[in-house]
């Protein structure tokens, strides 16, 4: 297996907001450095965990530049929306910020067929010389990127090099990886699915819980690469509470992540609407999850 160009553990970073609701770039810089110190090989900015849908283009571009200047690991920019021409324009502008790659997500709400999905994602890839990671998350977008579509996209666009798969469809993901081999770096897009995804050839994860459990994800990936599945399963079980905590109906992602970071004394603020602020119950749960994981580390 070739070394993945973006690393094995990437964190889909939250966007810190100040009390007035504006981006706090100072906290973003500090948080980015902290995540790298805790095990992140790369960072994804302005994705769903980064509340990309609530950020303006100018905010996104400034945030991309801020994080790129703060760390030396690859930074991927979330530049896509359901508007193809707008996605192309923002992707083109993002290149100037120094990002290492683009995260291109299946268009939401429009619910296109596979031809439309391929046209949208292919147009984004054609608009940039940067490497592209596709993001398949049907629970948010309403449509899955079928295996045949992924294979077609990778074969027709040499800069499409990775897939963040949050579909939960191991059969499809295994087939895609088997067909494309080292031409595609497969990442689990769901923390709780990392272990089974690595069993079918995934290189690692784009994680939410790595905000507070980056060390554990790195250790799990290293254990799998060393063939030590017993240790990998033990670490996976240790993260069970984090998996259940990181997104629920009452507190959808990234509300729990921001609460966890507040418990770690990062002033990331609350989420913008439509998510909105958390509450004392969420903050108390976050503190328990983070504290128990620290105790387990010894």
Secondary structure by P-SEA (a helix, b strand, c coil): ccccccccccccbbbbbccccccaaaaaaaaaaaaaaaccccccccccccccccccaaaaaaaaaaaaaccccbbbbbcccccaaaaaaaaaaaccccccbbbbcccccccccaaaaaaaaaaaaaacccbbbbbbbcccccccccaaaaaaaaaacccccccccccccaaaaaaaaaaaccccccccccccaaaaaaaacccccccccccccaaaaaaaaaaaaacaaaaaaaaaaaaaaaaacccccccccaaaaaaaaaaacccccccccccccccaaaaaaaaaaaaaaaaaac
